[in-house]
Amino acid sequence: MTSVADTTVTPSLSLAMREGSRAEHEAAENSTFMSELLDGKLNADAYAALLLRLHRVYDALEAAVREQAADPLVAAVHDAALERLAAIEADLTHWAPGTDPAGVDSPAASAYATRLRAAGEWGGLLVAHHYTRYLGDLSGGQVIGRILTRTFDLPEGVGVAFYEFPGIPKPKPYKDAYRARLDDLGLDAAGIEAVVAEVKVAFNLNQALFAELSADIEDYRRLDS
């Protein structure tokens, strides 16, 4: 009797991350808060509230990545050119001058930061969060920056440093190379499954942050919208 060879092929990590988290990604992307912000219906306080929460998130993420930079999985994606904390702080001088991000009451941002710190226990988990945040910033984030500039009639370069990557002049080839590095990590099927599961967690944490902001959306609507 002729045996049939096992033709099961483990998908590439980057493809598995994208396809395996599609539903969670779309749910976060289509939140009420982000939809109204991008439609120009929310005021400057709304964006300031988002930015203050992102400060807590990126503070935790970038601290965890630096602490685990020697881990081979983390080292494959770590790049100081991606870091956003300094850019967020620069933007906050425009959107929320004098406000201490540490004093902002945000259970959603705190839960997100706690998960990021815990992700340091295995490099693959941290890679999942790194991918979710930074590749999003390099993709849709560019569009958001232009919308904010138009909506709030911002002077050129003011308040949107978060979406500017001076060390990455060409995002498309950078993202392609980033995904190639993910695929070269050599994770087995179980490792890929664990990373994909954490990407889903990351999008859900992001969605919880938007839901928290949406709870106050009536306070954030523009009077002229």
C-alpha positions as CSV (number, residue, x, y, z in Angstrom):
1,M,0.0,0.0,0.0
2,T,1.4,3.4,-1.0
3,S,1.6,5.9,1.8
4,V,0.7,9.5,1.3
5,A,3.2,12.1,2.4
6,D,2.2,14.7,5.0
7,T,1.7,17.8,2.9
8,T,0.7,20.0,5.9
9,V,2.6,23.3,5.6
10,T,3.1,25.6,8.6
11,P,2.0,29.1,7.5
12,S,4.5,32.0,7.7
13,L,4.4,33.8,11.0
14,S,3.5,37.2,9.4
15,L,0.7,35.8,7.4
16,A,-0.7,33.9,10.4
17,M,-0.5,37.0,12.5
18,R,-2.4,39.1,10.0
19,E,-5.0,36.5,9.0
20,G,-5.5,35.1,12.5
21,S,-6.3,38.5,14.0
22,R,-8.4,39.9,11.2
23,A,-11.7,40.0,13.1
24,E,-10.1,41.6,16.2
25,H,-8.3,44.1,14.0
26,E,-11.4,45.2,12.3
27,A,-13.4,45.5,15.5
28,A,-10.8,47.8,17.0
29,E,-10.4,49.8,13.8
30,N,-14.2,50.3,13.5
31,S,-14.8,51.5,17.1
32,T,-17.2,54.4,17.6
33,F,-14.5,56.6,19.0
34,M,-12.1,56.1,16.1
35,S,-14.8,56.3,13.5
36,E,-16.0,59.7,14.8
37,L,-12.5,61.0,15.4
38,L,-11.6,60.3,11.8
39,D,-14.9,61.8,10.6
40,G,-13.9,65.1,12.2
41,K,-16.8,64.9,14.7
42,L,-14.7,65.0,17.9
43,N,-12.9,67.9,19.6
44,A,-9.3,68.4,20.6
45,D,-10.0,67.0,24.1
46,A,-10.9,63.7,22.6
47,Y,-7.6,63.3,20.8
48,A,-5.7,64.5,23.9
49,A,-7.5,61.8,26.0
50,L,-6.4,59.2,23.5
51,L,-2.8,60.4,23.4
52,L,-2.6,60.4,27.2
53,R,-3.6,56.8,27.3
54,L,-1.2,55.9,24.5
55,H,1.6,57.4,26.6
56,R,1.0,54.8,29.2
57,V,0.9,52.0,26.6
58,Y,4.1,53.0,24.8
59,D,5.9,53.7,28.0
60,A,5.3,50.1,29.1
61,L,6.0,48.6,25.6
62,E,9.2,50.4,25.0
63,A,10.5,49.7,28.5
64,A,9.7,46.0,28.1
65,V,11.4,45.9,24.7
66,R,14.6,47.5,26.0
67,E,14.7,45.1,28.9
68,Q,14.4,42.1,26.6
69,A,16.5,43.4,23.8
70,A,19.0,40.6,24.1
71,D,16.2,38.0,23.5
72,P,16.7,36.7,19.9
73,L,13.0,37.0,19.1
74,V,12.8,40.6,20.3
75,A,16.2,41.6,18.8
76,A,14.9,40.6,15.4
77,V,12.3,43.5,15.5
78,H,13.7,46.0,17.9
79,D,14.5,49.3,16.3
80,A,14.8,52.6,18.1
81,A,13.6,54.3,14.9
82,L,10.1,52.9,15.7
83,E,9.9,54.2,19.3
84,R,7.0,56.6,19.9
85,L,7.1,57.7,23.5
86,A,9.2,60.9,22.8
87,A,6.9,61.8,19.9
88,I,3.8,61.4,22.1
89,E,5.4,63.6,24.7
90,A,6.2,66.2,22.1
91,D,2.6,66.1,20.9
92,L,1.2,66.4,24.4
93,T,2.8,69.8,24.7
94,H,0.3,70.9,22.1
95,W,-2.8,68.9,23.0
96,A,-2.6,68.7,26.8
97,P,0.1,71.1,28.1
98,G,0.9,70.6,31.7
99,T,-1.0,67.4,32.0
100,D,0.8,64.5,33.7
101,P,-0.1,61.2,31.8
102,A,0.6,59.3,35.0
103,G,-2.4,61.0,36.7
104,V,-4.9,60.1,34.0
105,D,-7.6,57.7,35.3
106,S,-7.7,54.9,32.7
107,P,-8.3,51.3,33.7
108,A,-8.1,50.3,30.0
109,A,-4.6,51.8,29.6
110,S,-3.4,50.4,32.9
111,A,-4.6,46.9,31.9
112,Y,-2.9,47.2,28.6
113,A,0.4,48.3,30.3
114,T,0.2,45.4,32.8
115,R,-0.2,42.9,29.9
116,L,2.8,44.5,28.1
117,R,5.0,44.1,31.2
118,A,3.9,40.5,31.6
119,A,4.7,39.8,27.9
120,G,8.4,40.1,28.7
121,E,8.3,36.5,30.0
122,W,8.6,35.2,26.5
123,G,10.0,37.1,23.5
124,G,7.3,35.9,21.2
125,L,4.6,37.6,23.2
126,L,6.4,40.8,23.1
127,V,6.9,40.5,19.4
128,A,3.1,40.1,19.1
129,H,2.6,43.5,20.7
130,H,5.5,45.1,18.9
131,Y,4.0,44.1,15.6
132,T,0.5,45.1,16.5
133,R,1.4,48.6,17.5
134,Y,4.2,49.7,15.3
135,L,3.1,48.2,12.0
136,G,-0.2,49.9,12.6
137,D,1.5,53.2,13.2
138,L,3.4,52.8,10.0
139,S,0.2,52.0,8.1
140,G,-3.1,53.5,9.0
141,G,-1.4,55.9,11.4
142,Q,0.0,57.9,8.5
143,V,-3.6,58.6,7.3
144,I,-4.7,59.6,10.8
145,G,-2.0,62.2,11.0
146,R,-3.2,63.9,7.8
147,I,-6.8,63.8,9.0
148,L,-5.9,65.4,12.3
149,T,-3.9,68.2,10.6
150,R,-6.9,68.9,8.3
151,T,-9.6,68.6,11.0
152,F,-7.8,70.9,13.6
153,D,-6.1,73.1,11.0
154,L,-2.7,72.4,12.6
155,P,0.4,74.3,11.5
156,E,2.7,72.0,9.6
157,G,4.4,69.4,11.9
158,V,2.6,70.5,15.0
159,G,0.8,67.9,17.2
160,V,1.3,65.0,14.9
161,A,4.9,63.8,15.7
162,F,3.4,60.5,16.7
163,Y,2.8,59.7,13.0
164,E,6.2,60.9,11.7
165,F,9.1,58.5,11.4
166,P,12.1,60.5,10.3
167,G,14.3,57.4,10.6
168,I,12.1,55.4,8.3
169,P,11.6,57.5,5.1
170,K,10.0,54.6,3.1
171,P,7.5,52.7,5.3
172,K,6.5,50.1,2.6
173,P,9.9,48.5,2.2
174,Y,10.5,48.7,5.9
175,K,7.3,46.9,6.7
176,D,8.1,44.2,4.1
177,A,11.6,43.7,5.7
178,Y,10.0,43.6,9.1
179,R,7.6,40.8,8.0
180,A,10.5,38.9,6.5
181,R,12.3,39.0,9.8
182,L,9.2,37.7,11.5
183,D,9.1,34.8,9.0
184,D,12.8,34.0,9.7
185,L,12.3,33.6,13.4
186,G,11.8,29.8,12.9
187,L,8.9,29.3,15.3
188,D,7.1,26.0,15.2
189,A,3.4,25.6,14.8
190,A,2.8,25.9,18.6
191,G,5.0,29.0,18.8
192,I,3.1,30.6,15.9
193,E,-0.2,29.8,17.5
194,A,0.9,31.4,20.8
195,V,2.0,34.6,19.0
196,V,-1.2,34.9,17.0
197,A,-3.2,34.4,20.3
198,E,-1.3,37.3,21.8
199,V,-1.9,39.5,18.7
200,K,-5.6,39.0,19.3
201,V,-5.1,40.0,22.9
202,A,-3.4,43.1,21.8
203,F,-6.2,44.2,19.5
204,N,-8.8,43.4,22.2
205,L,-6.8,45.6,24.6
206,N,-6.8,48.4,22.1
207,Q,-10.5,47.9,21.5
208,A,-11.1,48.2,25.3
209,L,-9.2,51.5,25.3
210,F,-11.4,52.8,22.5
211,A,-14.5,51.6,24.4
212,E,-13.4,53.5,27.4
213,L,-13.1,56.7,25.4
214,S,-16.4,56.0,23.7
215,A,-18.2,56.0,27.1
216,D,-17.5,59.8,27.2
217,I,-18.1,60.5,23.6
218,E,-20.9,63.0,24.2
219,D,-18.3,65.2,26.1
220,Y,-15.9,64.9,23.1
221,R,-18.3,65.9,20.2
222,R,-17.5,69.1,18.4
223,L,-20.2,71.7,18.9
224,D,-20.0,72.6,15.2
225,S,-20.2,69.0,13.9
